[in-house]
Amino acid sequence: MLNNRGLTWLVGSLLNAYGQLFLITSRLRIEADPEVERLVREQRVPVIYALWHSHVFFVPLFRRYERRAVSVLLSAHRDAQIVGVAARLRGIRLVFGSSTRGGAKAYLQLLSVLQGGQSVVMTPDGPKGPAERVKSGVIHLAQQSGCAIVPVALGCSRVHRLKSWDRSLLPLPFSKAVFELGEPMYCPAEAPLEPLQQQLEAAIQATVARAAHRVT
C-alpha cells in the first residue's frame, strides 16, 4: 500500500488533520533558552535542531517557532513519505536521505540549506536506531557549518506510545504540552566526535526531562 501515491497522500493528510486537532484542543506553550531566542529570533541565524526520532510527530512546530521556512531531514524509506505529506502541508521543506540511503546527497543539501541561512531539523538517532543514541552525522554537520545544535523535546500530559522501534509519541487531544528548546551546543571543528555525541545525548535527555517536568 505504501507504493500507492494516492493512499500515501490520503494518510498523510489525515495525519496532518489529527495534528491540527491536537493543536486546537490542547494548551501548548513554547519554552526556549534565551540564547536560542537571541540566535533565531533576534539575529536570524540558522541552527541545527536535534530531537529524538520518537518526537518526530512534532516537527511542524518548528515552523511555528521560527516563523519562517525550516528544512527537515526525512528518511528515504517509503513509510516516511506519509510523514512527508503532513510536513509539507504545514509548510515544512523536506530533504530526503538517511545513514542507509542517500546519506551523502542529503548531507550536502543540509549544508547548503544552512549556508543559505535556513535552519534544519534532524533526528540524530534515526532512521532505525538505536533509539536515543546520537549518530555522527549531526556532529559533522555542526562542525562543517559552524552552526549551533539546539536540543529539542516535547512534553505532553496525554500521549500514546506506538509499537515502533523508538516507541514514538502520539499526542492525544485535550493535552497540556510544552515545546522545549534547550541551550545551543557548539562543535569545534577539530574536536573528537565521541565526546560531542555523548554531550548531545545528555543535552537532549535533559531537554526531554525539563519538558516532562513542565507538564506535571
N, C-alpha and C positions, 0 to 999 in steps of 0.2 A: 504493500500500500504506500510505502514511503517513496516509491518511484512515480507515483501519480501526483503530478504538479497541482492539479485542481484540488485534490484531497489535502495535500500539504498546505495550500493556501487557506482552505476552509478551517483546518485545525489550528493553524497559526492565527487566523482571525478570531477564532473562539478563545484562544489563549489571551489575545490582546483584550478582548471584551471582558474576560474574567479579571484581568489586571485592572481594568477601569472600574469594575465593580468593587474590587478591593480598595482602591483609592477613594472612591466615593463614600463608602460605608465606614472607612477606618479613620482614626486620628493619627496622622503621620506628621512627624517633625524631623527636620534635618539638623544634625549636630556636627559642626565642622571645626577642626582645630584652627586656631587663629592664624597660623602660618599658611594653612590651606586657603583660608579666606583671602589672605594677602596675595598669594600667588595667583589664584584662579579668578577671584572677583575684582581685585584692585589692579594687579599687573597684567592680567590676562595671559599668564604664562602657561604653556601646556604641561601637563603632568601625566604620569602613568598610574591609573587607578588599578589596584590589585585587590581582588576579593576571591574567596573560595568558590569553587565550582558549584557547591551546594547552594550558593546565594545568587546564581545566575538569573533567576526569575526577576530580580530587582534591577537589572541592567538599565531599563528605561528611566530609572530615577536619576541617572547621571545627566541626562538631557535636561531634566527639571532643575538640577542644581547648577549646572554650568550656564544654562540659558543660551546655549549655542551648540553647534554640531559637535558630536563626540563619535569616535570610531571604536568599534568593539571587535576584538579578535574572536571569531567563532569557529568552532571545529568544522572541518570539511565533511564530516560524516553526515550521512543522509538525514538522520533523525534531528540533526541540528538545524536543518532547513526550516522546521516548524518554528523554532525559537527565532530564526532569522526573519520570518514573516512578521511575527509580533513586534520584533525590534524595529523593523522598517516602518511599520505603522505608527510607531512612537517617535519617528524622526531620527533614529539611530543609523549611522553609517556602518557598514559591515566590511570586515577584512576576513576572508576565509583561509584557514590553514591551521595546522597543529604540529606537534612534535613528530607525528607519524605520517602526516600527509600535507604537502605543500608548505612545509615549515619555513624554508629559506625564502621563498617568494613572499610569504606573509610577513616575515621579519623585516624585509626591505620595505614593504608597503607601510608597516607601522613606523619605521624610522622616518620615512618620507612624510607621513602624516604629522609626526612630532616636529620635524624640521619646518613644516608648513604652518606651525602654530596651533595645531589642534590636539587636544588630549585624547588618550586612548585608554581602553579598559581591557584588562587581561585577567584570566583565571589561572594563576600560576601552578595549580595542581591538576589542570585539565590536559587533554580531554578524557583520560581514563585513569587518572590517579598515579600513584597512591594519594588518597584523599588527604588534604591539608599538609602536603609536603611540597615546598616550593622547588620548581624546576629552574634550570639555569637561564632560560630564555629571557625572562623578565629582568634579571640582573644584567645580562649582556646588553639589553636594550637601554637600560638606565645608564650604564657605563658609556655606551657609544653616543647616546643622545645628550647626556648631561642633564636629563630631566629627573625630577624627584619622583619617587614612588610613593603613592598615598594609599595606605591600608584602609580598606572599607569593609563594613559589615552592616547587616540589618537585624535589629532586634524586633521581634513580633510576639505579641501576647498570645495569639492563636495561630498555630501552624500545624500542617500535616507533613510528616516525613515520607517521601517517596521511597520505594524499594529499589533504588538505583545504587550504583557503586559508591556514590558520595552522599547518599541519603538526602537528596535535595529537599530544600524547604519550599513548601507550597503554602503561602499565607492564606489565612481564612478571612472572609469578610467580617466586619464589625470588630476589628482588632485595634489595639494600640501599638503603634510601630515607630521605630527610630532608625533613621538612616544615618549611620555614624561614619565620619571621615576622620581618620587619625592623623597623627603628626607625620609630616613628609620625611622620607628617608632618602638620603643621597648615597650613591655608589661610586666611590672614586675609581677612575679608570684602571689603575694598577692594583687595586685591592683583590685578594683571592676570593674566589666565588663562594666556597662553602660557608665561611663565617657570615657573609652577606645573606645567603639563603636562610641560614638559621636566624639571623636578625629579623628578616622579613617575616618568617613564620611566626616568631614571637610577637611581632608588631600586629599582624593580622589577628592572632589569637587574642591579644589584649584588646583590640578594637571590637572583636566579637563579644568579649566579656563586658565591655563598657556598654555596648548596645543592649545586651540582655539585661544588664542591671537597670538601665533607664526605663525598661517597660515592666519591671516587677513592682 
